[in-house]
């Protein structure tokens, strides 16, 4: 009897499960997409139908500039040999123009947005050979435009580009011009001299672009770059779309002269990194060590650079260099000291306290930190002698902000001499 009841219960369970499966199948069938053959018969839109074109609106402050712009855009389609995308005027009134572009299926981007992997990773990224090809295309168009007495903008950070399909080639968008020059008397302009100046400026910016593309490529394919990058253009391009910290540092290490603007840029990045470092009781990880040494090499490079032409000594300049020296010492301490007793690097350095050899991971690390301490002491002393004070950014990392005494200087010299007599581990 009990066995018979168990069999009946089992049969009911099987019937209930079968009914649930049937209901679930019907529910899924209602939600399922149409069959593949039904989808394949649907009419698909071509890229030109999907993207009818892009409209750019340009405003003008006065009628003279507006007339110059109308004249330029009216002449562009008739100029032979231009490889870039030429917009056409689709609407105008007395203070603005609406320009329509023949928009490629893959889109249009600023050149600086396609130089590294931040942002949309699915979009095509510029490789070194494509940067060179784009540069040559733009320079050829600039020469053609100057021959036609049209001045293109030499600010390449605002340059838009498109990918030519099916050929993997990037082409510039010709929509940015110096309308003040276009509205002036063309006969009064030295067009040959203007062309040379524009070519020089564009080449200098593309050197930075090439370095960015080079350092973003895989390590094994990176080319050795000995370019002396212009600090002003380097700063503008890095600010337009900041790359990853490592790439930014490697590009800055190619800069040829010191400028306060570029120094402030690297100070901000380095200080931001130091603010995030916690206390620890063991060596820095290999990854953390690589970041710290990359930053310290970049700061050291900035401190070794000659001052840019026309830059005069001032309290502001001395304050910036003192801050760089303090940051350099803080980076080396985090890289080579085995125990860090403070969070966020607050009060990490005590410049007037003699360093001891025991906490350091190697004699070479001790040497680097001792020299960095000495450099920071000298920079702070020079700032105080000129009547300046250590700024808040540098003061955050210091437990003392007074110039080192002569006793401290002699102590450091003795320590360095002692280290030189020992083998490097």
N, C-alpha and C positions, 0 to 999 in steps of 0.2 A: 504493500500500500504506500509506504513512504517512498519507495523507488518510483512508483507510478506518478506520484505527485511531483517528484523532482524532475521527471521527464517532461511532464506537462509545463512546468515552470520554465524549463530550458527551451521548449518549443516556442512558448510565448516570447521569451527574450530574443530568440532568433527572428521571429516575425516582426517584433518591434524594431530591431536593428535594421532589417531589410527595408521597412517603411521609411525610416529616417534616412537611409542611403538614397532611396528614390527621391524623397523631397529635396535632399541636398543637391542631387544631380540636376533636378529641375531648376533650382535656384541659381546654380552656377551657369546653366544654359542660358538663363535670362540675362545674366551679367556678361556673358562671353562676347568677345568681339566678333564681327562678321567673319565669314570664312575668308581664307587667303585670296581665293579667286575673285571674291567681291571687292576686296581692297584693291587688288591689282587693276581692276577695270576703272577705278576712279581716276579722273583727269588730274594730273599733278601740275602745279604752277612752275613756270620757268623762273630762274633767278631774277630776271628783269621784271617779271610780274610780282614776285615776292617783295622786291625792293625797287619801287618806281623811281627812286632817285632821292638824293638828299638836298635839302634846301638850306643854304647858309644866308643869314641876314647880317649885313654890315651897316653900321650907323656912321654918320659923319657930322662933325660939328659945324661945318660951314659949307656954303654953296661951292666955293672954289675947290675944296677937296672932293666934293661930290662929283663935280664936272670932270675932275681928273680921273676919278675911279671909273665913271661911265666910259670915258675915252679909252682907258686901259682895257677894260673887259670887252669893249666892242672890237678892239684891235686884235686881241689874243687869238681868236679862232683863225685869223688869216695869216698868222706868222708861221712860216714853214719850219719844220725840223724840231718843234717842241715835243719832248717825250712825256712830259708830265700831264696830269689831268687838268683840262682847262674848263672852268665853270662858265655857264652861260647865264646872262641876265634874264630872269623870268618876270620880274616886276620891279618898278622903281617909283619913288616919289622924291620930294626935295630934300629928304634927310636920311634916306636909307635905300639900300639895294637888296633884292632877294636874288640869290644865285642858285641855280640848279646844277647838280653834279651828275655825271654818269657814274653811278655808284657800283663798284664791283660786288660780286655776290658774297665775297668774304668780309666786306666791310672796310672802313677807313679808320686809322688810328694815328695818334701822335707817334713820332719815331721813338721818343723816349719811353713810351709805354711798351714797346716791343723789344726792348734791349735786355730785359731780364725776366725772371720767372715769377715775380710778384704779380698779383692780379689774376686774370683768367689764363690758366695754364693751357687751355685747349687752343688758344689762339696761336698762330705761327709766330715764332720768335726769330729775330734777326741774327744771322750768323755773321762771322767776320767777313766772308767773301761777299755777302749780301750788303753789308754796310759799305764796303768799297764800291760795289756796283751802284748803290743808291747815291753815294757821293759823286761818282763820275757822271751819273745821269743828271743830278741837280746842277753840278758845275757847268755842264754843257748847256743846259737850259738857261742858266744865269748869263752865260756868254751871249747866247742868242738874244735874250731879252735886252741886255745892255747895248747890243748892236742895233736893236730896234728902239733904243732910248726909253726903256722901261726899267725901273729900279725895283728889283725883287727884295723882300725882307731878308736880311742876313741872320736873323735870330732863328736858329734851327731847332731850338727847344719847342717852338710852337708849330713846327712843320708837321703837316699831316701827310701820311703815305697810304698807299693801297697796294695790295698784292695782285699782280697781273696773272690771270688764269687763261690757259692752262700752263703757261710758263711760270716757273717759280722765280718771279722777279718783282721787286718792289719799286714803285714809281711815286714821285712826289705830286702833291696837289698844289697847283699854282693859283693860290687865292690870297696870298699875303704880300702886299707891295708897300713901298714907301710913297704914299700918295702926295705927301708934301713935296717930294722931289718931282713926282710926275706932274704936279700942277704948276711947277716953276718953269722958267724959260729953259728949254732943253739945250739951246745953243750955248748957254752960260755954264753948262756942266761939263767937267772933264770925264767923259764916259770911259775912256781907257783907264784913267786912274781909279775911278769908281769900281770898275770891273776887277782890277788888281786887288783893291781893298776888300771887296766882297769875297773874292776867291780865297784870300788869306784868312778871313774870319770863318768862312764855312769850313775850310780845311782844318783849322784849329779845333773847331767843335767836333768834327768827324773823327779827329784823333781820340777824343774822349769817348765817343760812341764806339769806336773800334776797340778801345781798351775794355769797355764794359762788356761788349760781346765776347771778347777774348777770355776774360776772367769768369764769365758765366758758362763757358763751354766746359766739357769734361777735362779733367786735369791732364790726361794723356794727349789731348789735342791742342792744349794751350801753346801759343807761340810766345817766345821770349820778347818782351816789349821793352825797348830802350827809349820810348817816346818821352819827350819833355813836355808834359801837358801844361796848357795855360791855366793858372789857378782860378781866374775869373770865370772862364767857360766851364771848368770842371765843377765849380761850386754851383753855377746856375743849373747845370744838367743833373747833378746829384739832388738838388732841391726840387727839381721839376717832377721827379719820380724816384724817391730814394730806393736804391737796391738793397740787397742783403748786406749785413755789416761787413762780412768778409770781403765781398766784392768792392764795397765802398772804400775799405782800407787799402786794398791792392791798387785801386785806381789812384787814390791820393798819394800813394808811394811813387807814382810816376810824375807828380807835379814838380815843376822846376824852381819855383820861387815861393817865398813865404808871404801870405797875405792875412790880415786879421780876420777877414770873413771866413776863409777856409779853416783857420785855427779855431774859430768859434764853432764851426760845424763839427769838427772832430772832437772838440771839448764836450759838446752836448752829448754826442753818442757815447763817448768813453765814460763820462760821469753817470749817464743813465745806466750803463752796464754795471758800474761799481756800486751804485745804489742798491742793486738787486742781489748782491753777493752775501750769503749768510756766513756766520761763524762756522768753523770746522776744526776738527782735531786730527785730521789726516791730510795727506797730500791732495792737491787738486786733481780732479780726473783728467784723463788725457784730452778729452774734448774741451773742458774748461781751460786747460793749459794752452791749447792751440788758440783759443779765442783771445786769451790774455796776451800771449806773445804777439799775435797779429796786431792787436791794438797797440801794444808797447812799441813794436817796430814802426808803426805808422806815426805815433807821437814822436818817437826818436827821429824819424825822417823829417818831420816838420821842424823840429828844433835845430836840425843841421842845415836847413835851407838858408840861402842868402835872402835878405830882405828884397821885396819887389822894388823896382825903380820908383823913386819919388817918395818912398815911405820913410818918414823921419822919426827918430827916437822920441817917445812920449811916455807919459805915465800909463796911458791906456795900453800901449804896446808892451811895456814892461810888465804890466799886470797880467796880460794875456800869456806872455811867455812864462811868467812865474806859475800860473795855473797849469800850463802844459807840463812844466817840470814836476809839479806836485802829482799830477795825474800819472805821469810816467813812473814815478817812484811807487805810487799805490798799485799800479798794474804789476810791477815787478815783485812787490811784496806778496800779492795774491798768487803769483805764479810760482815763486820759489820758496816761500816760507811754509813749513809743514803744519803750523798751527795758527789759525786766525781767531782772535779772542773777541772780535766785535762783529755785530750785525750791520749790514748795509754800509760797511766801510767807514762808519762814523768814527772820527778820531783815530784812524788807523795808524797814522804816522806821528812819530815823535822825533823831529829832526835834530833836536839838541841832545838826544840821548845816544851815547855810544852804542853801536850795533854789536851784538854777540854772534859768534860763528855757529853756535849749537843749533838754533832753530832752522837753519837753512838747509836745503836739500843737497847743495853742492857748493864747492868753493867758487865756482863760476857764478852761481846765483848770488852768493854773498858779494862777490866783486861788483856785479851789475847793480845790485841794490845800493851798495855803499857809494858808488859813483853817482847814482841817481839822487841819493840824499845830498851829496855834495853839490850837484847841479841845482837842486831845489834851494839849498841854503844860499848859494851865490845869487840866484835869481831873486829871492826874497830880499836879500841884502841890497841889491841894486835898486829894487823897487822902493825900499824904505829910504835909501840915500837920496832918491829923486823926489821924496815927499809923498809917496803913494802908500797905500795900505793893501794888504792881501784881500782879494774879493771874497764874497760869501761862498762861491763854488769851491775854491781851493781851501778856504778856512774850514769847511765841513770835514775834510779828511785829516786835519791837523789837530794834534793835542797841544801844540805850541805854535805861535805865529811870530816869534821874535827872531831877529837875525842871529845866526850862530856866532858864538864867541870865537876868538882866535884859538882858545884851548880846544874847542870842538873841531876846528879846522885841522889843527895839528894831530888830534886824535885820529881823525879820518885818514890823514896822510900816513900815520904809523900803521894803521890797520891795513891799508892798501899795500904798503911795503911788506907787511908780514904775510899777506895772502900771496903776493908775487913769489915769495920764496918757497911756497908749498906746491906740490903737484896738484893739477886739476883732476878731480874725480869725475 
